[in-house]
Amino acid sequence: YVNLGDLCRRRNRLEEAITYYEKANAVNTINLVLRFGEGTEGRVPLVCVNLGVLLTFSGRPQQALENLRYAVQSRDTAVAAAINLTWILSTHPDPSVRNAQEALHWVDQLKTSAAAGRLKVLDACAAAYAEAGDFQRAVQTLTDAVFGAMQTGQDVLAGKMRARLQLYKAGKPLRTRVGLPN
């Protein structure tokens, strides 16, 4: 089911991909319950990251957050899940989904991870700082990220970050269409 979900995701068939990923988690849970007994959690963290992203794009942010909060517990998917959590909680168009305090919690986790200096991490951190009203820190963080993107020849990413930087300089938090960067 995971491979079918991946295939559908790559072909932009989101609802089918979601169905396959959910089936993969269900089958894995059944297998683990049969082996180890009731109360065994069988969701696959990487599948939960993929589900989180797809559910966000399909307009189900609460389900997305739940899957990402599960995936962040795994060492293998913690960084990807925390980045996505930070973005959704900081930039989602629905104010009932946004939560600056929780986004800052995930920023703290990201800053202590091995991925702390990655451009995607800095970009997400800046969005969280802006959502929390700390525009000075958002500007400084994103300025560092823009510089890093330019140094590594990632001109498209640098351009997208510069647009966000202008918002933060104007004292405005970022709002995305679904809570994830484009």
ABEGO torsion letter per residue (X at the ends): XAAAAAAAAAAGBAAAAAAAAAAAAAAAAAAAAAAAEBGBBABBAAAAAAAAAAAAAAGBAAAAAAAAAAAAABAAAAAAAAAAAAAAAAABABAAABBAAAAAAAAAAAAABAAAABAAAAAAAAAAAAAAGBAAAAAAAAAAAAAAAAAAGBAAAAAAAAAAAAAAAAGBBBBBAAGBBX
